[in-house]
Amino acid sequence: MLCGVAATLPAASYVPNETERRHFGGVMPRISPGGDSVAVSFQGAIFRLDLDDHVLTQLTTEAGWDVDPAWSPDGERIAYVNAPNFSVGSLRVIKATDGEQIKLPANIRARGELFFHPDGKRLL
């Protein structure tokens, strides 16, 4: 389903620079709690696809692979793993609207699919 939606986006939505070594399409899609957006790891970064107007917005630009996005229950934050090679990496949390980093109290290592606790205050 996501591939069909992504195919309708303008070609200029995302153009990686020549020094990036990102060769994968959209993977690990997660639908927002409200059902109006999808967070996806695309070309090694986290993007948000708005399902109403089909706009794909890049939220992360860090080196490495940003994978395994997870929505907070209120839909305001997205957690993900920033890893050098799709394995263990650093846990990151961003604002779902613009990708602004939310500072965590410590460097937390993470791996695999992430989930927020239903109270929205912690990750499982």
Secondary structure, 3 states (H helix, E strand, C coil): CHHHHHCCCCHHHCCCCCCCCCCCCCEEEEECCCCCEEEEEECCEEEEEECCCCCEEECCCCCCEEEEEEECCCCCEEEEEEECCCCCEEEEEEECCCCCECCCCCCCEECCCCCECCCCCCEC
